Amino acid sequence: MSTVVIFGTISMFLYPFLYRNGLCALTPDQMGIYTGATLHEVAHVVGAGDAMGNGISDSAIIVKMIRVMMLVPVLLDYYLSGGESAEKTSAERTEVSEDCGALVCNRLYGCHRFQFF
């Protein structure tokens, strides 16, 4: 997890540098979509977007918020569909956790439960 934060922090400074120096030949809307879709944390998206301009910042934040909102339907679908194929043995089952650690679906022994920390 720490590598995700480190690379996100690096990218927060690298994306504006590449965009401002013409090394990333994207339109402002494309750069906003790229930034919002590739950076992990909302703070990184806001920081990188603001450093590149209001238009890019708006697009980046909207894309990031859509990604965050899609976590709930994807995790609910995963939970309701059983999460894993029936062909896996209990030894092959692993714990599946949501990125920020707020929601954990423990399938280790075939039980369905959610834990909130």
MONORUR-V779369 format. One record per residue. N is the residue number from 1. RES is the residue in one letter. PSI is psi in whole degrees, 0 to 359 (NA if undefined). OMEGA is omega in degrees with one decimal (none if undefined). D_FIRST is the distance of its C-alpha to the first C-alpha in Angstrom with 2 decimals. Layout:
n=N res=RES psi=PSI omega=OMEGA d_first=D_FIRST
n=N res=RES psi=PSI omega=OMEGA d_first=D_FIRST
//
This chain:
n=1 res=M psi=326 omega=-177.9 d_first=0.00
n=2 res=S psi=329 omega=178.6 d_first=3.78
n=3 res=T psi=327 omega=177.6 d_first=5.44
n=4 res=V psi=316 omega=179.5 d_first=5.31
n=5 res=V psi=318 omega=180.0 d_first=6.72
n=6 res=I psi=311 omega=-179.7 d_first=8.88
n=7 res=F psi=329 omega=174.5 d_first=10.23
n=8 res=G psi=319 omega=178.1 d_first=10.83
n=9 res=T psi=318 omega=177.0 d_first=12.71
n=10 res=I psi=315 omega=-179.1 d_first=14.58
n=11 res=S psi=329 omega=178.8 d_first=15.49
n=12 res=M psi=329 omega=176.9 d_first=16.72
n=13 res=F psi=330 omega=-176.6 d_first=19.31
n=14 res=L psi=318 omega=-178.9 d_first=19.84
n=15 res=Y psi=310 omega=178.1 d_first=20.78
n=16 res=P psi=322 omega=178.6 d_first=23.58
n=17 res=F psi=312 omega=-179.9 d_first=24.82
n=18 res=L psi=320 omega=-178.1 d_first=25.13
n=19 res=Y psi=314 omega=-176.8 d_first=26.74
n=20 res=R psi=331 omega=-179.8 d_first=29.17
n=21 res=N psi=7 omega=175.4 d_first=30.32
n=22 res=G psi=11 omega=179.5 d_first=31.03
n=23 res=L psi=345 omega=177.8 d_first=28.65
n=24 res=C psi=96 omega=-172.2 d_first=27.06
n=25 res=A psi=72 omega=177.8 d_first=30.18
n=26 res=L psi=154 omega=173.6 d_first=29.18
n=27 res=T psi=164 omega=178.8 d_first=31.07
n=28 res=P psi=319 omega=178.5 d_first=29.66
n=29 res=D psi=319 omega=178.7 d_first=28.99
n=30 res=Q psi=320 omega=178.9 d_first=27.27
n=31 res=M psi=322 omega=176.6 d_first=25.08
n=32 res=G psi=317 omega=178.0 d_first=24.19
n=33 res=I psi=316 omega=179.5 d_first=23.32
n=34 res=Y psi=315 omega=-179.0 d_first=21.26
n=35 res=T psi=313 omega=-179.5 d_first=19.35
n=36 res=G psi=331 omega=-177.3 d_first=18.79
n=37 res=A psi=338 omega=-173.1 d_first=17.81
n=38 res=T psi=338 omega=179.2 d_first=15.32
n=39 res=L psi=142 omega=-171.5 d_first=13.39
n=40 res=H psi=315 omega=-173.7 d_first=10.52
n=41 res=E psi=147 omega=179.6 d_first=11.64
n=42 res=V psi=320 omega=-179.6 d_first=15.32
n=43 res=A psi=322 omega=177.4 d_first=15.86
n=44 res=H psi=319 omega=179.2 d_first=14.97
n=45 res=V psi=315 omega=179.9 d_first=17.35
n=46 res=V psi=315 omega=-179.6 d_first=19.99
n=47 res=G psi=313 omega=-179.9 d_first=19.88
n=48 res=A psi=318 omega=-179.7 d_first=20.14
n=49 res=G psi=316 omega=178.9 d_first=22.68
n=50 res=D psi=327 omega=179.1 d_first=24.82
n=51 res=A psi=340 omega=-178.4 d_first=24.99
n=52 res=M psi=348 omega=177.8 d_first=26.46
n=53 res=G psi=163 omega=-175.8 d_first=28.90
n=54 res=N psi=318 omega=-179.2 d_first=29.65
n=55 res=G psi=317 omega=178.7 d_first=30.09
n=56 res=I psi=318 omega=179.9 d_first=26.76
n=57 res=S psi=315 omega=-180.0 d_first=25.05
n=58 res=D psi=312 omega=179.9 d_first=26.81
n=59 res=S psi=317 omega=-177.8 d_first=25.89
n=60 res=A psi=317 omega=-178.6 d_first=22.21
n=61 res=I psi=320 omega=178.0 d_first=21.92
n=62 res=I psi=314 omega=179.2 d_first=23.94
n=63 res=V psi=317 omega=179.6 d_first=21.87
n=64 res=K psi=318 omega=179.6 d_first=18.60
n=65 res=M psi=325 omega=175.6 d_first=20.43
n=66 res=I psi=317 omega=177.0 d_first=21.76
n=67 res=R psi=317 omega=-179.8 d_first=18.35
n=68 res=V psi=317 omega=-179.7 d_first=17.35
n=69 res=M psi=332 omega=-179.4 d_first=20.78
n=70 res=M psi=350 omega=176.8 d_first=20.55
n=71 res=L psi=319 omega=-177.0 d_first=17.80
n=72 res=V psi=306 omega=179.7 d_first=20.62
n=73 res=P psi=325 omega=-179.7 d_first=23.11
n=74 res=V psi=315 omega=179.7 d_first=20.77
n=75 res=L psi=323 omega=176.1 d_first=19.51
n=76 res=L psi=319 omega=177.0 d_first=23.14
n=77 res=D psi=317 omega=178.0 d_first=24.42
n=78 res=Y psi=315 omega=-179.2 d_first=22.08
n=79 res=Y psi=313 omega=-176.9 d_first=23.19
n=80 res=L psi=334 omega=179.5 d_first=26.84
n=81 res=S psi=2 omega=179.0 d_first=27.09
n=82 res=G psi=345 omega=172.6 d_first=26.11
n=83 res=G psi=319 omega=-177.6 d_first=22.62
n=84 res=E psi=161 omega=178.5 d_first=23.44
n=85 res=S psi=151 omega=-178.1 d_first=26.59
n=86 res=A psi=346 omega=-177.1 d_first=29.30
n=87 res=E psi=342 omega=-179.2 d_first=29.60
n=88 res=K psi=141 omega=176.2 d_first=26.57
n=89 res=T psi=167 omega=-178.8 d_first=27.52
n=90 res=S psi=334 omega=178.3 d_first=25.99
n=91 res=A psi=334 omega=-179.0 d_first=24.56
n=92 res=E psi=345 omega=-178.4 d_first=22.61
n=93 res=R psi=141 omega=179.8 d_first=21.17
n=94 res=T psi=166 omega=178.6 d_first=17.56
n=95 res=E psi=130 omega=179.0 d_first=15.73
n=96 res=V psi=124 omega=-177.8 d_first=14.44
n=97 res=S psi=145 omega=175.8 d_first=12.22
n=98 res=E psi=150 omega=-169.3 d_first=11.94
n=99 res=D psi=311 omega=-173.2 d_first=8.80
n=100 res=C psi=2 omega=176.3 d_first=9.49
n=101 res=G psi=10 omega=-177.9 d_first=10.72
n=102 res=A psi=334 omega=-174.0 d_first=14.27
n=103 res=L psi=122 omega=-178.1 d_first=15.79
n=104 res=V psi=128 omega=175.9 d_first=15.76
n=105 res=C psi=107 omega=-176.1 d_first=18.31
n=106 res=N psi=111 omega=-179.1 d_first=19.25
n=107 res=R psi=17 omega=-172.9 d_first=21.32
n=108 res=L psi=319 omega=-178.9 d_first=21.54
n=109 res=Y psi=21 omega=177.9 d_first=25.25
n=110 res=G psi=5 omega=179.9 d_first=26.16
n=111 res=C psi=155 omega=177.9 d_first=26.06
n=112 res=H psi=108 omega=177.1 d_first=25.00
n=113 res=R psi=151 omega=176.8 d_first=23.62
n=114 res=F psi=138 omega=177.0 d_first=21.25
n=115 res=Q psi=133 omega=177.0 d_first=19.89
n=116 res=F psi=130 omega=-176.5 d_first=19.18
n=117 res=F psi=NA omega=none d_first=17.49
//
